[in-house]
Amino acid sequence: MDFALPADLQRYLAELDEFIEREIRPLEQYDDNIRFFDHRREDARTDWDRGGLPSREWEALLGEARRRADAAGHYRYAFPQEYGGRDGTNLGMAVIREHLASQGLGLHCDLQNEHAIVGNNVGLLLMLHYGSPEQQKEWVDDLAAGKRGFAFGITEPAHGSDATFMETTAVRDGDDWVINGEKTWNTGIHTASHDLVFARTSGEPGSGHGITGFLVPVSTPGFKVEEYLWTFNMPTDHAHVSFTDVRVPDRAILGQEGRGLQLVQHFFNENRIRQAASSLGAAQFCIDRSVAYARERKPFGTPLASNQAIQFPLVELHTQAAMLRALIRETAWSMDTYGPLTQADKVSMCNYVANRLCCEAADRAMQVHGGLGYSRHQPFEHIYRHHRRYRITEGAEEIQLRRVAGYLFGFIKADTLKGVTS
């Protein structure tokens, strides 16, 4: 077995680093743009007068970075060549996202708003797999360029990980569907032209079948953003949305009627492995910075690094990161080789372990750096605040454990997972 990264992928990482230094670092420093990454002034990201939404200046800067990345041929890496991409693989995306996150927060990869110079545009992936020819004609070019997107409405106020019990319904009325219900944590709706709303169209509560995804224009009568939910890490773009007799045509369905959870499953598998890689990269950043600081800091005239109380926790974290890296890359390779829905248990393993590891590494980095680590003069508390969300979102870690247990103990069969579990 050959565990070496493909030579072309190694070359591409070097190409990305050169682009960051040439284009992105100068933009980050230009005209005090660094205020968005200076953790003492990071409230510059938040528009407190618009309900805590991302400030327009912050989002414009992210947009300019994406534009430059797209012009240089990086933003669409994961997409097919016919759409300006490089036919990127899951393995490639995992390696790249770890690499970018391991360099710390910055305009190259902030992850807030899912920003990175190599786009994690799962919406395009879903459109290519499940969109009708008419939908693809309307959406693909804009999605590929990052000019337009749709939000993802599945979680409800009373239903999170138990998605098959959702109460939002869609009832056929002639050639149309009428949607009623609520969604929460509907991320990105403030800039989205559409919301991908999942609603029960048939079947009983608890059934994985009978749920359908609808691309709903946010301007549709009866569609209302009730509020934006403030979080541990601001700004917020997580909305509570209600639907009152929202009418959409049958052509608004994305994928097959009653098979909407297949889209959800596909989205989760692709996004969870990439998120795991990002959390691993951020964890490694915290570890590396802590090791460097422990070698420099000399309390009582002796480097911190000489103390086993400092060494051993970092050794444990570094070892866990090395083992996790092997599992993430094997899982991503297997997704490329056998299909994105075939590695559900491994994806869950990678995801919950990586997100825990990142939080533990950020916490340890704060401890090693002492008061400075707890302050906003270092990025560790921000990394903790940001990555703590991933232990809850897109399937809480308890759901990931439950999913792995389902495979391990035989409660879940591989052929029953396609579109019916979260």
QUISULBEL-V281595 format. One record per residue. N is the residue number from 0. BURIAL is I if it has 16 or more other C-alpha atoms within 10 Angstrom, else O. Layout:
n->[N | N]
burial->[BURIAL | BURIAL]
This chain:
n->[0 | 1 | 2 | 3 | 4 | 5 | 6 | 7 | 8 | 9 | 10 | 11 | 12 | 13 | 14 | 15 | 16 | 17 | 18 | 19 | 20 | 21 | 22 | 23 | 24 | 25 | 26 | 27 | 28 | 29 | 30 | 31 | 32 | 33 | 34 | 35 | 36 | 37 | 38 | 39 | 40 | 41 | 42 | 43 | 44 | 45 | 46 | 47 | 48 | 49 | 50 | 51 | 52 | 53 | 54 | 55 | 56 | 57 | 58 | 59 | 60 | 61 | 62 | 63 | 64 | 65 | 66 | 67 | 68 | 69 | 70 | 71 | 72 | 73 | 74 | 75 | 76 | 77 | 78 | 79 | 80 | 81 | 82 | 83 | 84 | 85 | 86 | 87 | 88 | 89 | 90 | 91 | 92 | 93 | 94 | 95 | 96 | 97 | 98 | 99 | 100 | 101 | 102 | 103 | 104 | 105 | 106 | 107 | 108 | 109 | 110 | 111 | 112 | 113 | 114 | 115 | 116 | 117 | 118 | 119 | 120 | 121 | 122 | 123 | 124 | 125 | 126 | 127 | 128 | 129 | 130 | 131 | 132 | 133 | 134 | 135 | 136 | 137 | 138 | 139 | 140 | 141 | 142 | 143 | 144 | 145 | 146 | 147 | 148 | 149 | 150 | 151 | 152 | 153 | 154 | 155 | 156 | 157 | 158 | 159 | 160 | 161 | 162 | 163 | 164 | 165 | 166 | 167 | 168 | 169 | 170 | 171 | 172 | 173 | 174 | 175 | 176 | 177 | 178 | 179 | 180 | 181 | 182 | 183 | 184 | 185 | 186 | 187 | 188 | 189 | 190 | 191 | 192 | 193 | 194 | 195 | 196 | 197 | 198 | 199 | 200 | 201 | 202 | 203 | 204 | 205 | 206 | 207 | 208 | 209 | 210 | 211 | 212 | 213 | 214 | 215 | 216 | 217 | 218 | 219 | 220 | 221 | 222 | 223 | 224 | 225 | 226 | 227 | 228 | 229 | 230 | 231 | 232 | 233 | 234 | 235 | 236 | 237 | 238 | 239 | 240 | 241 | 242 | 243 | 244 | 245 | 246 | 247 | 248 | 249 | 250 | 251 | 252 | 253 | 254 | 255 | 256 | 257 | 258 | 259 | 260 | 261 | 262 | 263 | 264 | 265 | 266 | 267 | 268 | 269 | 270 | 271 | 272 | 273 | 274 | 275 | 276 | 277 | 278 | 279 | 280 | 281 | 282 | 283 | 284 | 285 | 286 | 287 | 288 | 289 | 290 | 291 | 292 | 293 | 294 | 295 | 296 | 297 | 298 | 299 | 300 | 301 | 302 | 303 | 304 | 305 | 306 | 307 | 308 | 309 | 310 | 311 | 312 | 313 | 314 | 315 | 316 | 317 | 318 | 319 | 320 | 321 | 322 | 323 | 324 | 325 | 326 | 327 | 328 | 329 | 330 | 331 | 332 | 333 | 334 | 335 | 336 | 337 | 338 | 339 | 340 | 341 | 342 | 343 | 344 | 345 | 346 | 347 | 348 | 349 | 350 | 351 | 352 | 353 | 354 | 355 | 356 | 357 | 358 | 359 | 360 | 361 | 362 | 363 | 364 | 365 | 366 | 367 | 368 | 369 | 370 | 371 | 372 | 373 | 374 | 375 | 376 | 377 | 378 | 379 | 380 | 381 | 382 | 383 | 384 | 385 | 386 | 387 | 388 | 389 | 390 | 391 | 392 | 393 | 394 | 395 | 396 | 397 | 398 | 399 | 400 | 401 | 402 | 403 | 404 | 405 | 406 | 407 | 408 | 409 | 410 | 411 | 412 | 413 | 414 | 415 | 416 | 417 | 418 | 419 | 420 | 421]
burial->[O | O | O | O | O | O | O | O | I | O | O | O | I | O | O | I | O | O | I | I | O | O | O | I | O | O | I | I | O | O | O | O | I | I | I | I | I | I | I | O | O | I | I | I | I | I | I | O | O | O | O | I | I | I | I | O | O | I | O | O | I | I | O | O | I | I | I | I | I | I | O | O | O | I | I | I | I | I | I | I | O | O | O | I | I | I | O | O | I | I | I | I | I | I | I | I | I | I | I | I | I | I | I | I | I | I | I | I | I | I | I | I | O | O | I | I | I | I | I | I | I | I | I | I | I | I | I | I | O | I | I | I | O | O | I | I | O | O | I | I | O | O | I | I | I | I | O | O | I | I | I | I | I | I | I | I | O | O | O | I | I | I | I | I | I | I | I | I | I | I | I | O | O | O | O | I | I | I | I | I | I | I | I | I | I | I | I | I | I | I | O | I | I | I | I | I | I | I | I | I | I | I | O | O | I | O | O | I | I | I | I | I | I | I | I | I | I | I | O | O | O | O | I | I | I | O | O | I | I | O | O | O | O | I | I | I | I | I | I | I | I | I | I | O | I | I | I | I | I | O | O | I | I | I | I | I | I | I | I | I | I | I | I | I | I | I | I | I | I | I | I | I | I | I | I | I | I | I | I | I | I | I | I | I | I | I | I | I | O | I | I | O | I | I | O | O | O | O | O | O | O | O | O | I | I | O | O | O | O | I | I | O | I | I | O | O | I | I | O | O | I | O | O | I | I | O | I | I | I | O | I | I | I | I | I | O | O | O | O | I | I | I | I | I | I | I | I | I | I | I | I | I | I | I | I | I | I | I | I | I | I | I | I | I | I | I | I | I | I | O | O | O | I | I | I | I | O | I | I | I | I | I | I | I | I | I | I | I | I | I | I | I | O | I | I | I | I | O | I | I | I | O | I | I | O | O | O | O | O | O | O | O | O | O | O | O | I | I | I | I | I | I]
